[in-house]
Amino acid sequence: MTDVISVFGLHKAFGNTVALDGLDLTVREGEVHGFLGPNGSGKSTTIRILLGLLRADRGTGTVLGRDPWREATELHRSLAYVPGDVVLWPTLTGGEVIDLLGRLRGGIDEARRRRLVQRFELDETKKGKAYSKGNRQKVALVAALASDVPLLVLDEPTAGLDPLMEGVFQAELLALRDAGRTTLLSSHILSEVEKACDRVSIVRAGRIVDSGSLADLRHLSRTRVHALLRSAPTLAELEAWPGTHDARVDGAEVWCSVDAEHLGDLVATLGSHGVETLTCQPPTLEELFLARYQPQPA
Amino acid sequence: MMMTRLAGAPDLLRLAWRRDRILVPASVIGLVVLSVGSAQTTLELYPDDESAAAGLAGILTNPSIIAMYGPLASQTADALAVFKTVMMGAFLVAVLGFVVVRRHTRTEEEEGRLELLGSGVVGRWSPLAAAVTLATVAVVAASALSAAGLAALGMDVPGSVAFGVAWLAAGLATVGVTAVAVQLASTTRGAAGLGFGFLAAAYALRALADSADDGSVLHALGWLSPLGWAGRVEAYGANRQWVLLLGLATLVAGVVVGVAVLERRDLGAGLIPARTGPARAGRILSGPVGLATRMARGTIVGWTLGLTLGGVVVGSLLGSVADLADDPVVSDFLEQLGGSAGTVEDIFVSTELGFISAAVAAVGVALALRLVGAERSGLGEVVLSTPTSRLRWYAANVAVPLALTTFLMVVLGVVLGVVGPAVTELAPSLGESVGASLAKLPAVWVLIAVAAALGGAVPRFAPFAWAVLLVTFLVGELGPSMRLPSWLLDASPFTHLSQLPGGTFEVVPSLALVAVTAVLVVLGGAAYRHRDVA
């Protein structure tokens, strides 16, 4: 499988503010790649560099095999972009904007355009000024999803959509993936990431802190264990077992978290203490992300 | 009912004042400086009635100037001192009233902030009441302070009060009209269309009425225009203080009608619904040039109509210019303004073309700056994420203003060249008019190129293009009479234009301006290709 986006060591500073500090990103062909990170972590800067709107101070890489800065125009023939904060021309109707963007991108799939307008329940005759945020988003999404391009770059595309429309968006996104398209999806909505994304990259303070499938990321995180035992170990014993953290003992009850690779050992050891009840809780997505969003001590 | 409808109005008024605490005082101060400052300057030049009458009476009986500024109240130094500011100021006071009312009503509603407020304890009439109150305060302050300032200069007191009345009548009437307009239109833009349409109609009506003969029906129609009232107060002449009642009556009527409409409509709606448009794009919207043209559609249509009208007015005034030819003061004055050669008609046309070309340059600069505007709003990012290259997007935003300004000057020249000869055989011919009109273009292009280059290279400084336009225009038009140093004169592209009609067309300076245009455009484009677009 080839990489549609592969960039390494991107640096970008605006004055004294470092926006990107050695960011690597790899997106494989045919996947929906989640791009996550707290506000101000560098997601939009990365996307603008990938689009050739900004030039990286340092770093190398290609998008669809092209240098995004030097070959921006050529590159743009093969991608469609939805910005995070969609603005429309105030005097153009939604339908006119969809056609305009389609033509600028070199053509639009008429049948898909019709179907998308219908599915998103978009009134195409309203002027840009009259649309709500969600409806502006729909205009940009229809224009992007109806384009015949191998790569979609979507910056928080569902912010402002109602849950019903979010569902429509996800279905369309998965349909496009099944047709072999690649998508870079920046998002804050974890359920969306979980449903739609094959792999995710988490960015913090201008660097990728984790990248992989959700299963991989889960695997890297600790599972929380709570057990009621017939003969509880002492706190010191519990803490000494391999891979345990945050241990607590209260009478016959023990709590701890454990690294994924030591979960089996822990369960076996707990067995020898006579398990009455046992709950193992894999990390929720929220925990997964919160743990990575938190600034790490230097 | 009255109380619940007006619940929260004092709080809204405080909020409105808090938001406008710079805008309103600054506008009021600006207007007072305009009236008092220009009166003081004039009185220094013409300290008594004799010098005033001798100095400019010749120009003031010219129908073209009366059409612009309204009638002269009397042949006194005081009347001369406020001659231009009565009408100009009344118009600006009216605009202030309009802007303040709209800001706190329809704009708030459109942006959704009124919804947030409306969910609190805020009566249905309160936003309108607060807006009208603040606008009235602003209008009263500007008028009263100006009147006081003029009296403080030692000018006739009843006349100074009448000056305040002239401004106030126009201002109050506009506040009343706007109170209705913001209820009728359902968008800020629509309200602007109604408000400025009203002001334009009021101005045009009074211009026609004031140029008509005293006692004619057309002259009487001037009483239908609030801007006509401002002139007909005849401050420092007839001093018709009762005209204030017309302004007050219009204000009350406007508020009553506005409230009546308010009672019958939903929040966010108007009586004139927002227009919808086509669901599919027309052929023009298929590339960057088409897009830039389409976005300039309103500008193109409006200015084409405006310049056609301007050409008709200037052309038809050529008939009365001949009457002034005998007066050496007038021809000296025109020559100083235009620095031109030839007959009085030629000088007049050349001067008017100079002024109009600056306005056309302003249109061009505004369009050229849309490159930066689009970058700020995020639309530039949308266009540049498509296969549209940066150079094509830049070129489109330069080509459209260059082409439009050329077109507008051709329209102006053709209309002038058709109307003028129809009025008097002394007027420049069609060919001369078009040629003279086109001869102004190189300076217009240079200013567009300055805006394009700044936008392409350093978007932060792009608004400086406006300062460049203003300074070069003032230097070019007024520099010779103000005896500015020659290096400063040479820095203005307007200085290098051939004096047409009447003079000879000088190829080299015009080509040099075209070359400067080309260099600036290319430099801006090169810089735009290599900078971050955010």
Interface residues (C-beta under 8 A of the other chain):
Chain A: R48 L51 L53 L54 R55 A72 T73 E74 H76 R77 L79 A80 Y81 P83 D85 V86 V87 L88 W89 P90 T91 L92 T93 G95 E96 V97 I98 D99 L100 L101 R103 L104 R105 G106 E124 T125 K126 K127 K129 A130 A140 V153
Chain B: T187 R189 A274 R275 T276 G277 P278 A279 R280 A281 G282 L285 S286 G287 P288 L291 R294 M295 R297 G298 S377 G378 L379 E381 V382 V383 L384 S385 T386 P387 T388 S389 R390 D532 V533 A534
